[in-house]
Amino acid sequence: MMKVSVKTLREGLKAVKAVVEARNTIPILANVVIRSTPGQAVLIATDLDVMVEKTIDLEEPGSNRAMDFSVQAATLQSIAAKLPSEGVATIEADGNSGIAIKCGRARFKLPTLPTDDFPMLVRADWDAQWEQDGASLVAMIEAVRFAISTEETRYYLNGIYWHVPGESACQFAAATDGHQLARFHHDVPDGAEGMPGIIVSRKTVKVLADLLEEEGGTVDVAVAASRCRFDLGSTVLTAKTVDGTFPDYTRVIPAANQIDAWFDPAVLAEAVDRVLVIQSDKTRVIAMDFTRDKVTLRVTCPEKGMASEEVPIELTGADITIGFNGRYLLDVLARLKGGEGTRARVLLGDSAAPSLWQQSDEARALYVLMPLRV
């Protein structure tokens, strides 16, 4: 028997339910495993690639008995959502193949599956382990996650490439879908110098971001070629890495672009958003005419008409006209925006060359956009 507050049970299920797929061909993967001691319980869920373990405190420590069972995660979460938030639920065995849940006048009986059948992700022999501030992980994720590819055929782009190049003093995170590239760096944490380069999957990134938002604080990170683990204290995320080789993205970062334009990213983003009202699924190009003191945005769509707007800039170099995918451009500008008075720059080569977007040369994040034909 175990007693747990409804609020605590909800929090625990919220943490682990994120990895449970809505549809499963293997019934046990729709379940959450709960293993309790007299004072605490551990909730575990997995999809075979990502596993989350959440430790919660029980009511009346010492009076609970150890339990070990597996129950359908969605059903248990629905029950917890309907119970009074200030209530206390009692969970106990109901025969050999089920549990009984009591809270106030409510009674539920749920079937269980043997926990021996539950697939646990085996923890690896870690190549590197270190402590990292949760805020730096959040900054890294939010700076690059939008550029992760969703194209399943190029599965090695379906994640964030996290690595320390050679003898570099910086740890880098990069993501690309072939049309846009995002890269972020910060100082290498003590202990991370020897980390292997790994590709953290799109789902792992999402689950980690949600957990960091809930808990934050310092994270104990462990990395091997095929596994990564993030220990947030009461929650541990273990995941397989993407098995593949991330391309040498540094080759597409322009180094010789001579046309330099400074602008207010918030103002430019608002103007881009306005002219894209004319955009359609068939017409995604926004043309940008860069001149000495302004950039003129132009969108033309045969079905909807045309739109244009001028935005002040400071340009060094020759005038140029270049086109971009409007949605990709907005994604980049959203990351360049800061407080009032924030300025950003774009470095351009020619109308067919990749463009480099950043707040300054010293900025931790940089973005590359591939042009489109105007």
C-alpha positions as CSV (number, residue, x, y, z in Angstrom):
1,M,0.0,0.0,0.0
2,M,1.1,3.6,-0.7
3,K,-0.4,6.9,0.0
4,V,0.4,9.9,-2.2
5,S,-1.1,13.3,-2.6
6,V,-3.0,13.8,-5.8
7,K,-1.0,17.0,-6.6
8,T,2.3,15.1,-6.2
9,L,1.0,12.2,-8.3
10,R,-0.1,14.6,-11.1
11,E,3.4,16.2,-11.1
12,G,5.1,12.8,-11.3
13,L,2.8,11.5,-14.1
14,K,3.3,14.8,-16.1
15,A,7.1,14.3,-16.0
16,V,7.0,10.7,-17.4
17,K,3.9,10.8,-19.6
18,A,5.7,12.9,-22.2
19,V,7.7,9.9,-23.4
20,V,4.7,7.6,-23.7
21,E,3.5,7.4,-27.3
22,A,-0.3,7.7,-27.9
23,R,-0.2,4.5,-30.0
24,N,1.9,1.5,-29.1
25,T,2.2,-2.0,-30.7
26,I,3.9,-3.2,-27.5
27,P,1.3,-2.9,-24.7
28,I,3.9,-2.5,-21.9
29,L,5.1,0.8,-23.5
30,A,1.8,2.4,-22.8
31,N,2.4,1.8,-19.1
32,V,4.2,3.6,-16.3
33,V,6.1,1.5,-13.8
34,I,5.8,2.6,-10.1
35,R,8.2,1.3,-7.6
36,S,7.7,2.5,-4.0
37,T,9.5,2.4,-0.7
38,P,8.1,3.4,2.6
39,G,8.9,7.1,1.9
40,Q,9.2,7.6,-1.8
41,A,8.1,6.2,-5.2
42,V,9.8,6.2,-8.6
43,L,7.7,6.5,-11.7
44,I,9.3,5.2,-14.9
45,A,8.2,5.5,-18.6
46,T,9.9,4.8,-21.9
47,D,9.4,4.5,-25.6
48,L,12.6,2.4,-26.0
49,D,14.6,5.4,-27.1
50,V,13.9,7.8,-24.2
51,M,13.3,7.0,-20.5
52,V,12.2,9.3,-17.7
53,E,12.4,8.4,-14.0
54,K,10.6,10.7,-11.6
55,T,11.0,10.3,-7.8
56,I,8.1,11.6,-5.7
57,D,7.5,11.8,-1.9
58,L,4.8,9.7,-0.3
59,E,2.4,10.7,2.5
60,E,3.0,9.3,5.9
61,P,6.6,8.2,5.4
62,G,7.3,4.8,7.0
63,S,3.7,3.6,6.9
64,N,3.8,2.7,3.3
65,R,4.7,-0.8,2.0
66,A,7.0,-1.5,-1.0
67,M,5.1,-1.9,-4.2
68,D,6.2,-2.7,-7.8
69,F,3.6,-2.5,-10.5
70,S,3.0,-1.3,-14.1
71,V,-0.3,0.4,-15.1
72,Q,-1.5,2.2,-18.2
73,A,-0.1,5.7,-18.0
74,A,-3.0,7.6,-19.8
75,T,-5.6,6.0,-17.6
76,L,-3.8,6.8,-14.3
77,Q,-3.1,10.3,-15.5
78,S,-6.8,10.8,-16.3
79,I,-7.8,9.5,-12.9
80,A,-5.4,11.8,-11.1
81,A,-6.7,14.8,-13.2
82,K,-10.3,14.1,-12.0
83,L,-9.5,13.6,-8.3
84,P,-9.5,16.6,-5.9
85,S,-6.1,18.3,-6.0
86,E,-5.9,18.5,-2.2
87,G,-6.8,14.9,-1.8
88,V,-4.7,11.9,-0.9
89,A,-4.9,8.7,-2.9
90,T,-4.3,5.3,-1.5
91,I,-3.0,2.7,-3.9
92,E,-2.8,-1.0,-3.0
93,A,-2.6,-4.4,-4.6
94,D,-5.9,-5.9,-5.8
95,G,-5.2,-9.6,-6.3
96,N,-2.3,-10.7,-8.4
97,S,-3.0,-8.7,-11.5
98,G,-4.4,-5.3,-10.5
99,I,-4.4,-2.3,-8.2
100,A,-7.1,-0.5,-6.3
101,I,-7.1,3.3,-6.0
102,K,-9.1,5.1,-3.3
103,C,-9.5,8.8,-2.8
104,G,-12.4,10.2,-0.8
105,R,-15.5,8.4,-2.0
106,A,-13.9,7.5,-5.4
107,R,-12.8,3.9,-6.1
108,F,-11.0,2.6,-9.1
109,K,-9.6,-0.9,-10.0
110,L,-7.0,-1.0,-12.8
111,P,-5.3,-4.0,-14.4
112,T,-1.5,-4.2,-14.3
113,L,1.3,-5.9,-16.3
114,P,4.4,-7.6,-14.8
115,T,7.2,-5.1,-14.3
116,D,9.7,-7.8,-15.4
117,D,8.4,-7.2,-19.0
118,F,9.2,-3.5,-18.8
119,P,12.2,-2.6,-21.0
120,M,14.7,-0.4,-19.1
121,L,17.3,1.5,-21.0
122,V,20.6,0.1,-19.9
123,R,23.0,2.8,-18.6
124,A,26.2,3.0,-20.5
125,D,29.8,3.3,-19.3
126,W,30.0,7.1,-19.6
127,D,32.8,8.8,-21.6
128,A,32.3,12.1,-19.9
129,Q,30.4,13.4,-16.8
130,W,29.9,16.9,-15.6
131,E,27.7,19.4,-13.9
132,Q,26.0,22.1,-16.0
133,D,23.8,25.0,-15.1
134,G,20.3,24.3,-16.3
135,A,20.0,27.9,-17.6
136,S,22.8,27.3,-20.1
137,L,21.1,24.1,-21.4
138,V,17.9,26.0,-21.8
139,A,19.7,28.8,-23.7
140,M,21.4,26.2,-25.9
141,I,18.2,24.4,-26.7
142,E,16.1,27.5,-27.4
143,A,18.8,28.9,-29.6
144,V,18.9,26.0,-32.1
145,R,16.0,23.6,-31.7
146,F,13.9,25.3,-34.4
147,A,16.4,24.3,-37.1
148,I,16.1,20.6,-36.4
149,S,15.1,18.7,-39.5
150,T,11.8,16.7,-39.6
151,E,12.8,14.9,-42.7
152,E,13.0,11.2,-41.7
153,T,15.1,10.1,-44.6
154,R,18.0,12.2,-43.3
155,Y,17.6,10.9,-39.8
156,Y,21.1,12.2,-38.8
157,L,19.7,15.7,-38.9
158,N,16.8,14.9,-36.6
159,G,18.4,16.3,-33.5
160,I,21.0,18.7,-32.1
161,Y,24.7,17.9,-32.6
162,W,26.4,18.5,-29.3
163,H,30.1,18.5,-29.3
164,V,33.5,19.9,-28.3
165,P,35.7,20.2,-31.4
166,G,39.3,19.2,-31.0
167,E,41.0,21.2,-28.3
168,S,38.4,23.9,-28.3
169,A,37.6,25.8,-25.1
170,C,33.9,25.9,-26.3
171,Q,31.1,23.4,-26.3
172,F,28.9,23.7,-29.4
173,A,25.3,22.8,-30.3
174,A,24.2,22.8,-33.9
175,A,21.0,22.0,-35.8
176,T,20.2,22.2,-39.5
177,D,17.6,21.1,-42.0
178,G,19.6,22.0,-45.0
179,H,17.9,25.3,-45.5
180,Q,18.8,27.0,-42.2
181,L,21.6,26.4,-39.7
182,A,21.7,27.4,-36.0
183,R,24.7,27.2,-33.8
184,F,25.3,28.1,-30.2
185,H,28.4,27.9,-28.0
186,H,29.5,28.5,-24.4
187,D,32.5,27.7,-22.3
188,V,33.3,24.0,-21.9
189,P,32.1,22.9,-18.4
190,D,34.7,21.1,-16.2
191,G,34.6,17.4,-17.1
192,A,33.1,17.9,-20.5
193,E,36.4,18.3,-22.4
194,G,36.5,14.7,-23.5
195,M,32.8,14.3,-24.5
196,P,32.2,12.5,-27.7
197,G,30.1,14.4,-30.3
198,I,26.5,13.2,-30.0
199,I,23.2,13.8,-31.8
200,V,20.5,14.4,-29.2
201,S,17.2,13.4,-30.8
202,R,14.3,15.8,-31.4
203,K,12.1,14.0,-28.9
204,T,14.9,14.0,-26.2
205,V,15.4,17.7,-26.8
206,K,11.6,18.4,-26.3
207,V,11.3,16.3,-23.1
208,L,14.5,17.8,-21.7
209,A,13.3,21.4,-22.4
210,D,10.0,20.7,-20.6
211,L,11.8,19.1,-17.6
212,L,14.2,22.1,-17.3
213,E,11.2,24.5,-17.4
214,E,9.7,22.6,-14.5
215,E,12.8,22.0,-12.4
216,G,15.8,24.0,-13.6
217,G,18.8,24.2,-11.2
218,T,22.0,22.3,-11.8
219,V,22.0,19.2,-14.1
220,D,24.4,16.3,-13.8
221,V,25.1,15.3,-17.4
222,A,26.7,12.0,-18.6
223,V,27.5,11.2,-22.2
224,A,28.6,8.1,-24.1
225,A,28.6,7.5,-27.9
226,S,25.2,5.8,-27.8
227,R,23.6,7.2,-24.6
228,C,23.1,10.5,-22.8
229,R,21.7,11.1,-19.3
230,F,20.4,14.3,-17.6
231,D,20.0,14.1,-13.8
232,L,17.9,17.0,-12.6
233,G,17.7,15.7,-9.0
234,S,14.2,14.2,-8.7
235,T,14.0,13.5,-12.4
236,V,16.4,11.5,-14.6
237,L,16.2,11.5,-18.4
238,T,18.2,8.7,-20.2
239,A,18.1,8.5,-23.9
240,K,19.7,6.9,-26.9
241,T,21.6,9.2,-29.2
242,V,20.9,9.3,-32.9
243,D,23.1,6.7,-34.6
244,G,24.6,8.6,-37.5
245,T,27.3,11.1,-38.6
246,F,26.3,14.8,-38.5
247,P,27.7,16.6,-41.5
248,D,30.5,19.1,-41.3
249,Y,28.2,22.1,-40.9
250,T,31.2,24.6,-40.6
251,R,31.6,24.4,-44.3
252,V,28.4,26.3,-44.9
253,I,29.2,29.1,-42.4
254,P,30.3,32.0,-44.7
255,A,33.7,33.5,-43.8
256,A,34.2,36.0,-46.7
257,N,30.9,37.9,-46.9
258,Q,31.7,41.6,-47.3
259,I,28.2,43.2,-47.3
260,D,27.4,44.1,-43.7
261,A,24.0,45.4,-42.7
262,W,23.0,46.4,-39.1
263,F,19.3,46.6,-38.1
264,D,16.8,46.5,-35.3
265,P,15.6,42.8,-35.3
266,A,12.3,43.5,-33.7
267,V,11.4,46.2,-36.2
268,L,12.5,44.0,-39.1
269,A,10.6,41.0,-37.8
270,E,7.4,43.1,-37.5
271,A,7.8,44.3,-41.1
272,V,8.5,40.8,-42.4
273,D,5.4,39.5,-40.6
274,R,3.3,42.2,-42.2
275,V,4.3,41.6,-45.8
276,L,4.0,37.9,-45.5
277,V,0.2,38.3,-45.3
278,I,0.4,38.2,-49.1
279,Q,2.4,34.9,-49.0
280,S,0.8,31.6,-50.1
281,D,1.9,28.0,-49.9
282,K,3.1,28.3,-53.5
283,T,4.9,31.6,-53.0
284,R,7.2,31.6,-49.9
285,V,9.9,34.0,-51.1
286,I,10.4,37.3,-49.6
287,A,12.7,39.6,-51.6
288,M,15.0,42.0,-49.8
289,D,16.6,45.0,-51.6
290,F,19.5,46.2,-49.4
291,T,20.7,49.7,-50.1
292,R,22.8,52.2,-48.1
293,D,20.2,53.2,-45.5
294,K,17.2,50.9,-45.9
295,V,16.1,47.4,-46.9
296,T,12.9,47.1,-48.9
297,L,10.9,44.0,-48.3
298,R,8.8,42.7,-51.3
299,V,6.3,39.8,-51.5
300,T,4.4,39.1,-54.7
301,C,1.7,36.5,-55.1
302,P,-0.4,36.1,-58.3
303,E,-3.5,35.1,-56.3
304,K,-3.3,37.7,-53.5
305,G,-1.4,40.7,-54.8
306,M,1.8,42.3,-53.5
307,A,3.2,43.9,-50.4
308,S,6.3,46.0,-49.6
309,E,7.8,47.8,-46.7
310,E,11.0,49.7,-46.0
311,V,13.1,49.2,-42.8
312,P,16.0,51.4,-41.8
313,I,19.5,49.8,-41.8
314,E,23.1,50.7,-41.9
315,L,24.8,49.1,-44.8
316,T,28.5,48.7,-45.6
317,G,29.3,47.4,-49.0
318,A,27.4,47.1,-52.3
319,D,23.7,47.2,-52.8
320,I,22.2,43.7,-53.2
321,T,18.9,42.0,-53.8
322,I,18.4,38.6,-52.2
323,G,15.5,36.3,-51.4
324,F,14.7,34.1,-48.4
325,N,12.0,31.7,-47.2
326,G,9.8,34.0,-45.1
327,R,9.1,31.5,-42.3
328,Y,12.8,30.7,-41.9
329,L,13.6,34.4,-41.8
330,L,11.1,35.0,-39.0
331,D,12.5,32.0,-37.0
332,V,16.0,33.6,-37.1
333,L,14.8,37.1,-36.3
334,A,12.8,35.8,-33.3
335,R,16.2,34.5,-31.8
336,L,18.0,37.8,-32.6
337,K,15.5,40.0,-30.8
338,G,16.4,41.2,-27.3
339,G,15.5,44.1,-25.2
340,E,14.8,47.6,-26.4
341,G,17.6,49.0,-28.5
342,T,19.0,45.5,-29.4
343,R,20.8,45.5,-32.8
344,A,21.7,42.6,-35.1
345,R,23.6,42.2,-38.3
346,V,23.5,40.1,-41.5
347,L,26.6,39.4,-43.5
348,L,25.9,38.9,-47.2
349,G,28.0,37.7,-50.2
350,D,25.9,37.6,-53.3
351,S,22.4,36.6,-54.2
352,A,23.3,32.9,-54.3
353,A,25.6,32.7,-51.2
354,P,24.6,31.7,-47.7
355,S,23.9,34.6,-45.3
356,L,25.2,34.9,-41.7
357,W,22.9,36.4,-39.0
358,Q,24.0,37.3,-35.5
359,Q,23.8,40.0,-32.9
360,S,27.6,40.6,-33.0
361,D,30.9,38.8,-33.6
362,E,31.0,37.9,-29.9
363,A,27.5,36.5,-29.8
364,R,27.1,32.9,-28.6
365,A,24.5,32.2,-31.3
366,L,24.8,32.4,-35.1
367,Y,22.4,31.6,-37.9
368,V,22.9,30.7,-41.6
369,L,20.1,31.1,-44.1
370,M,20.3,29.7,-47.6
371,P,18.9,32.1,-50.2
372,L,16.1,31.5,-52.6
373,R,15.9,32.8,-56.2
374,V,13.8,36.0,-56.4
